Amino acid sequence: MKKLLLGNQAVARGAWEAGCKVATAYPGTPSTEITENIAKYYEIYSEWSPNEKVALEVGIGASYGGARTIVSMKHVGLNVAADPFFTLSYTGVNGGLVIAVADDPGMHSSQNEQDTRLIGRSAHVPVLEPSDSMEAKEFTKIAFDLSEKYDTPVILRLTTRVSHSRGLVEVEDRKEVPLKDYTKDISKHIMMPGMARKRHIFVEQRDKLIEKDASAMPINNVTYKDKKIGIITSGLSYQYVKEALPDASILKLGLVYPLPYDLIEEFSQNVERLIVVEELEPFIEDAIKAKGIACEGKELFTLQGEYSANLIRKAILGEDAAEVEGAEGLPMRPPALCPGCPHRGTFHVLNKMGLTVTGDIGCYTLGALAPLSAMDTCVCMGSSIGIAMGMEKARGRDFAKRTVAVIGDSTFMHTGINGLIDVVYNKGNTTVLILDNRTTGMTGHQNNPTNGKDIKGEPAHEIDFEPLVRAIGVNNVVTVDSYDLKKLEAAVSEALEFDGPSVIIAKRPCVLLDKAFRKPPLKVNHDKCTDCRECMSIGCPSIIVRNGKVEIDTTLCVGCALCARVCPSKAIGRSE
Amino acid sequence: MSITSVLITGVGGQGSLLTSRILGTLALELGMDVKVSEVHGMAQRGGSVVTYVRMGDEVASPIIEEGGADYMLSFEMLEALRSVNLMKKNGKIVLNVQEIDPMPVIIGVQEYPKDIKQQLKSKVETYFVDALSVADSLGDARYVNTIMIGKLASIMGGDKEKWINSVKQCVPEKSVEKNILAFEKGYNL
């Protein structure tokens, strides 16, 4: 039977069909739906881990314990998990261990465009790359087999367009795979120098063995057509090449590390012009050039963003495809905090107070954009607190009196907590605002350790921020309603003056989560309105100007009344 | 190798995902190969959202590029204009006439273009639909999606029952009847 599945759903299905028993992840676009869909299979234990490092460590334990296991994350998540990942390559696996990593060329929802294939190579871990949903499912199953055959973790490398495109998938039944025996083996599972040196020999041999076998693997295959142009490609670029150059000969790589050099050598001899088409880094190109095989690649293509059939046609054939002229100079439409978002009032206050704000990763990063413009930095998950601490240590206590760190509930549990420990231990005075909206918002509302529900929505222990941060050693702790701007401002002012670290928990559920929240839309009373435009300073998408007057778009307004609270003339009220 | 490419444009939260799911289901009903490319994550928070649906004998790329769209279904005026360069010259646009101000307009840095209708008409054949008014007459703004699908169906053609079947499979069970009514309203506009 064929089903129309998202690439990520197909990975979940593949894991299920392959007899996978344990799945862990931290949510991150574009990888999130893998584990969301796995959570629907009762045969597989699944969890949202607090971060990718823990997710991989639980995955390693499950694999050592003999179960087929999948761990999923976005590309930058693998940085968090890099510590266990690099050494896992040495220990190898017991039950098959697949690490699904979704890269984001074009940065639809990310802070950089790093290329996971390079990390696979530096850790000597094989990397498989599917090009559509059908392959996403099949390659997941192949990844489990390769993992067990070669005693190695395997990366299933996805990109946004593969993860978030739907395609037809032939689905099959699950094949149960019995737990492998667990045997204590310190030469394999304890990586002290003496053992690790021996395992490094194994890793090098494993690389060579897979490289030798790769040329005969059916996932690496050649289609000869016109031999004037020969393309080496993988992943989604393969689909673009098929559309752009339907007559070209193609070597499609399913395994991009280790590379099948025998097959590549043979292909290169059979075509006149050899071109590598790959998004992001010249990964395949550099490797085959190092083997002395001449080819074209990044002299034709950019390192940045996503490719397309048109881009390939233009680069190789010089052909343009546009038929209709586009419109120039249109207003951009960046994403914005939703109407009713509890973060909006917080950033309005921080903007008004003119503070330096170190930010973090989540919906609330949108507080950086105009007109809220209340964020100075955003680097990686959990970074806000450390960066605020560093600023204080560089610029002194007075600077800290004008600086706050903002971080979401899930991001705080991810890696923010370590930053707070540093502040307490090393005598910082950082003021931290935990923006607790009771969910992991930006990735689509996943539960987390602080909202009392597990991945399946079942009750779980709810970690309480107040006693948690008090136990770390923060003495000035207060919880305020995110909608209560006066209390929030007072709490921030007090915390900035407080000698020692402070934590303010600005708490209110995400408005999208709280279905019962929606209230009648608000309305502007034009008799009272002085046109001061203070209400426009909160950056609510539903407050607009029509015919020179401020109006509220009733199709967007959810009735949160933040605008009414900031209006100095009391000109905004309920429209009932 | 004939492929029909349908572009769906709008603002995050307007329901592009439901619309693309209905079109994907339609392709399955018709026994075609299909690929749908969606936007998740940050771009959904009120930003520009572009979704691609491509159906035919064999579909390789999931995305629609310049000069590639046979049809565009747009939920918002400015977003239709933004993606007009993806249209084929003989392509057709079905456009909900709603205007949603983007943040640069709200904060007064830029103006919302005033001549979108004329610009679009001068470039590609465009059908303007006031789906929001029709939806209001049905008692819920959320029916905009199926009204627009109905209008698109009347322009794309094909077996109407298959279209309705696809709608049925994708909307919540309790609102199937209302959605079919909305589809019919759109179809007959």
Interface residues (C-beta under 8 A of the other chain):
Chain A: K2 L4 L6 T29 P30 T32 E33 H108 S109 D132 R161 H164 S165 R166 G167 L168 L236 Q239 Y240 K242 E243 S308 A309 N310 A321 A322 E323 V324 E325 G326 A327 L330 P331 M332 R333 P334 P335 A336 L337 C338 C363 L366 L369 A370 P371 M442 T443 G444 M536 G539 P541 I543 I544 V545 D553 T555 L556
Chain B: V11 G12 G13 S20 G24 T25 A27 L28 D33 V34 K35 V36 S37 E38 V39 H40 G41 M42 A43 Q44 R45 G46 G47 S48 V59 A60 S61 P62 I63 E65 E66 G67 G68 L78 E79 L81 R82 V84 N85 L86 M87 K88 K89 G91 Q98 I100 D101 P102 M103 P104 V105 I106 I107 G108 V109 Q110 E111 Y112 P113 Q119 K123 V124 L132 A141
